[in-house]
Amino acid sequence: MDGDGSSESPIETKKAKSKTPRKPKETILKQKSPAEFFAENKNIAGFDNPGKSLYTTVRELVENSLDSAESISELPVVEITIEEIGKSKFNSMIGLVDRERVDAALYDDYETEKAREKRLAKEARAQEMQAKNAALGKKVKDTPASKAIKGRGEASFYRVTCKDNGKGMPHDDIPNMFGRVLSGTKYGLKQTRGKFGLGAKMALIWSKMSTGLPIEITSSMKNQNYVSFCRLDIDIHKNIPHVHLHEKRENKEHWRGAEIQVVIEGNWTTYRSKILHYMRQMAVITPYAQFLFKFVSDAPEYAYVSISFQLLPPKTTVHNHLIQTVLFGSKNVSIRFARRTDVMPPIPMETKHHPSSVDLLLIKRLIAETSKQNLLQFLQHEFVNISKSYAERLIGEMGPDFGSKMTVKSLTSQQLVRIHQLLRQAKFDDPSGHCLSPAGEYNLRLGIIKELHPDMVATYSGSAQVFEGHPFIVEAGVSVGGKNVKQGLNIFRFANRIPLLFEQGADVVTRTAHKRINWSSYKINQMQDKIGVFVSIVSTKIPFKGTGKEYIGDDITEIASAVKYAIQQCCVQLKSKIVKKMHAREQQERKRNLSRYIPDASGAVYNVLKEMTQLHASKKIRYGDDDAELLSKVSENLITKETLCEKLSKHVEQVYSLALCVKVS
Ligand SMILES: Nc1ncnc2c1ncn2[C@@H]1O[C@H](COP(=O)(O)OP(=O)(O)OP(=O)(O)O)[C@@H](O)[C@H]1O
């Protein structure tokens, strides 16, 4: 026996050890900061990949600029520039020396010789097939684009700058506004584009993740004789700003506004059209703003060079002449979206909570923040639609433990639950919607006409409605026909005057338009007509799915039915236009047919009329008063065959009924 009491051989021991289940690691409780959470789940804020991140960065900055200018009733002027930064330039910006690839096979986009041969053979086969098909007169499909570069390829970097004429930011608040996730000035109950206190910080987190470069903010407020400049990044783990430089600079030009600059990885090529689409739709829903959008490419301007020789006769002193034409082209983009109206929708107003929309947490917060002393004043002043007498009735209903004069801050947890239960069950008038600022039917119509140039358009602006105690207004426009509009439904969605471009399929507007509108009953052909459906929803709370603000779910009945109703109202207007148009077209067609027929038939009609007059004179037939004048002229030989003919083609409608009447008799 072994001294340690073990009879196992070393081998057996090893075997036994490998069979022993591994002890699970001890669970360690950890906390995550909001910044860490969003850095790890950036897709929920619209930063799914470099291309989408470039798009979302532009969006967030533009929307902040609009919110800021509108908050001081200033007609917005927003300049947005995306500057492409090549790898070398980027490296030199961060002080990194460029390095050529040495071990090519190490890279993700490396293609082995064999793979290259295979690809080229495949491409050659496809081209051969294409040539054969072309020779046989068959339809020729494009050969698939070369897939030589696979994998992630090289990153592209962009400096995004957004400058506005808004209200600017208080010097001391700037670090927290940009370096602390979930901090902002738009948390109140108000219709704003911004909502979460996240967008600008996400752009910074993405820049930190992709380039490591800080964000730069320049800002000045009204009557400030300095410009605030701040360069900062964010301490992700602590969710606090890490300020590199924060200083006041001279403001010689009395400039007011903000300029935000961030350098991020992106993908202009794949998201170019989305970004331009966004800008165009933003210009449509914000016609009182002026936007200047620029993309500055890093690639050298490319040139088409055409060369030709001019052959001069021998013995001339001039040598053969070389003519060279150079045409420059460029990837640069510069688009100015001009202001089309000076009329701005009214500034949305901050409102109080509707009693039916509050939860327990919110009641506790309102109590902590209120300056009111007793329960009666609290109910009456911290909510909309509770008058003094209604507050008294509510307190009476709460039971004997409650009284109007009781100190609101001394309410127990149970008493708060009772209040909450009652607020959820009691009946209150709906919120008025006065605090909202919809785009307006005029702007919507202007936008549709500008965007689609339709043959027909109808718009509708609904009255304020409510979901879960939040007021909302739905406006809609439906158009038929137009330039560059594809057949079928073309959906354009806006929420709090932000264009929504992604996740279309799940959105309440798309679903309603596709599934709940019986287009044919409005004489609209859903498959063949070119239909534009524009829906704009404004609210103090837009129920976006996710923080990316990309779509509104289809699960809120009140919103779904308001959207349906608004689209239907447009369709009803369109139907009467369509019917009128159809009728006019039919009439025109009939007239065309008649005018073709009448000159030939007029001789016969003339004879018949004459005969009729005689028959009428002998009282064998009677004719209507309408025809009397013409017939009497015929009978008195005051009208010749030629003038009748002329008259007939001028008054085709009248004579058509006469001709019919002749036929019948
Ligand atoms: N261009 C600007 N002009 C003035 N203030 C700005 C500007 N950009 C940002 N801010 C301020 O910084 C705050 C934070 O902006 P951020 O984009 O992070 O969140 P938000 O706009 O409040 O909400 P959301 O995440 O929904 O966009 C804003 O609430 C605003 O007060």
Ligand as a Chemical Component Dictionary entry (heavy atoms), coordinates in Angstrom:
data_LIG
# 
_chem_comp.id                   LIG 
_chem_comp.type                 NON-POLYMER 
_chem_comp.pdbx_formal_charge   0 
_chem_comp.three_letter_code    LIG 
# 
loop_
_chem_comp_atom.comp_id 
_chem_comp_atom.atom_id 
_chem_comp_atom.alt_atom_id 
_chem_comp_atom.type_symbol 
_chem_comp_atom.charge 
_chem_comp_atom.model_Cartn_x 
_chem_comp_atom.model_Cartn_y 
_chem_comp_atom.model_Cartn_z 
_chem_comp_atom.pdbx_ordinal 
LIG N1  N1  N 0 -25.766 70.636 -32.450 1  
LIG C1  C1  C 0 -26.159 70.755 -31.174 2  
LIG N2  N2  N 0 -26.580 71.952 -30.700 3  
LIG C2  C2  C 0 -26.975 72.109 -29.419 4  
LIG N3  N3  N 0 -27.002 71.097 -28.529 5  
LIG C3  C3  C 0 -26.615 69.884 -28.933 6  
LIG C4  C4  C 0 -26.166 69.641 -30.274 7  
LIG N4  N4  N 0 -25.834 68.347 -30.375 8  
LIG C5  C5  C 0 -26.071 67.797 -29.164 9  
LIG N5  N5  N 0 -26.537 68.714 -28.298 10 
LIG C6  C6  C 0 -26.882 68.496 -26.900 11 
LIG O1  O1  O 0 -26.319 67.284 -26.477 12 
LIG C7  C7  C 0 -27.313 66.429 -25.935 13 
LIG C8  C8  C 0 -26.973 64.998 -26.225 14 
LIG O2  O2  O 0 -27.122 64.699 -27.612 15 
LIG P1  P1  P 0 -27.342 63.209 -28.084 16 
LIG O3  O3  O 0 -27.346 63.170 -29.552 17 
LIG O4  O4  O 0 -26.356 62.344 -27.404 18 
LIG O5  O5  O 0 -28.762 62.811 -27.484 19 
LIG P2  P2  P 0 -30.214 63.401 -27.788 20 
LIG O6  O6  O 0 -30.204 64.159 -29.055 21 
LIG O7  O7  O 0 -30.660 64.128 -26.560 22 
LIG O8  O8  O 0 -31.078 62.069 -27.914 23 
LIG P3  P3  P 0 -30.959 60.892 -29.017 24 
LIG O9  O9  O 0 -30.008 59.897 -28.506 25 
LIG O10 O10 O 0 -32.329 60.333 -29.090 26 
LIG O11 O11 O 0 -30.517 61.526 -30.290 27 
LIG C9  C9  C 0 -28.613 66.874 -26.556 28 
LIG O12 O12 O 0 -29.712 66.554 -25.725 29 
LIG C10 C10 C 0 -28.389 68.382 -26.698 30 
LIG O13 O13 O 0 -28.702 69.042 -25.505 31 
# 
loop_
_chem_comp_bond.comp_id 
_chem_comp_bond.atom_id_1 
_chem_comp_bond.atom_id_2 
_chem_comp_bond.value_order 
_chem_comp_bond.pdbx_ordinal 
LIG N1  C1  SING 1  
LIG C1  N2  SING 2  
LIG C1  C4  DOUB 3  
LIG N2  C2  DOUB 4  
LIG C2  N3  SING 5  
LIG N3  C3  DOUB 6  
LIG C3  C4  SING 7  
LIG C3  N5  SING 8  
LIG C4  N4  SING 9  
LIG N4  C5  DOUB 10 
LIG C5  N5  SING 11 
LIG N5  C6  SING 12 
LIG C6  O1  SING 13 
LIG C6  C10 SING 14 
LIG O1  C7  SING 15 
LIG C7  C8  SING 16 
LIG C7  C9  SING 17 
LIG C8  O2  SING 18 
LIG O2  P1  SING 19 
LIG P1  O3  DOUB 20 
LIG P1  O4  SING 21 
LIG P1  O5  SING 22 
LIG O5  P2  SING 23 
LIG P2  O6  DOUB 24 
LIG P2  O7  SING 25 
LIG P2  O8  SING 26 
LIG O8  P3  SING 27 
LIG P3  O9  DOUB 28 
LIG P3  O10 SING 29 
LIG P3  O11 SING 30 
LIG C9  O12 SING 31 
LIG C9  C10 SING 32 
LIG C10 O13 SING 33 
# 
